[in-house]
Amino acid sequence: MIKFFQWIYTAYSAILFVILMLVLGLFVLIPLLISQKGDKISFFFIRLWAGTWSFLSGVRYEIHGLEHIDRSKPYIYIFNHRSFVDAPVIPMVIPQEVRAIGKKELSKIPVFGQVIGKLAVWVDRSDSESRRISLEKLVKFLNQGSSIVVAPEGTRNDTDETFLPFQKGAFRLSIETGIPILPMAVIGANRIMKRGSLLLSPGKVSVYFSAPIQPPLTSQTAVNEFSLKCRNRLEAMILAHE
């Protein structure tokens, strides 16, 4: 009986998400089609979309560590990716207009792919040329003063391990541009949508921001050591708050 009501709730939440996307999608797209500086307006409507969906779906947010973020500076945010619910978490908790990197497959979702595609860099992780082009685009955004969000595991973690192996792209970008890594621990999203299930439950997502981690000077071992340092910081944050 409980699962039956959970299916009803999930269907309601999914339909609500689509309706909000259809209603607000154009308001996200149009400012960016007019000017790249329209992202402030676009993010207002993205947050309206994510916030309305969250409120009406019973998803709450608790945010810690905002004092570590200087809104006038760009960062490379990294986070632990354990749930599809992470998508609305990002615009709701990060107080900046950001660009994200996402799987190319998501770009094929009707309407969603077109809307989010204006604020995301799609990448085919199996194609080295696609990865190279995506990194070039992210460098451009960073040099323009925009922050970016990267899941360094490269995909959603469905295992019992704290992390999947980290990809090195975000850390190379940080060293190349001099822009710090800002770890972001997302706690509770995997309880709203549990591993191996498409069913949703209402609940709370807690997000903890760390102090930024400055990149080292370039050396042969810099990327690996920097990646490990950031991974250890994020792991400590997760273990302290789960």
SULBEL-V580883 format. One line per field, one symbol per residue. psi: psi as a letter, one per 20 degrees, with the letter a starting at -180 (. if undefined). burial: + if it has 16 or more other C-alpha atoms within 10 Angstrom, else -. A space follows every 10 residues. Layout:
psi = ???
burial = ???
//
This chain:
psi = gghghhgggg gghggggggh ghgighhggg hhhgqhijhg gghghghggh gggggiikpq pppqjiiipo iiqqropqrp oiqhihgigg hhhpkrprqq prqhhhiipp gghhghhijq oqpoiiohhg ggghhghhgg gghijqqqpp oiiirpojri qgqrppqigh hgggghijpq poqopopihi hgoqpjqiqq qqapppppqr qqopqrqprh jggggggggh ghghghgghh i.
burial = --------++ --+--+++-+ +--++-+++- ++------++ +++-++++++ ++++--+-+- +----+--+- ---+++++++ ++++++-+++ ++++-+++++ ++-+--+--- --++++++++ +++-+----- ---++--++- ++---+++++ ++++++++-- --++-+++++ +++++---++ ++++++++++ +++++---++ ++++++++++ +++-++---- -++--++--+ +-+++-++-- --
//
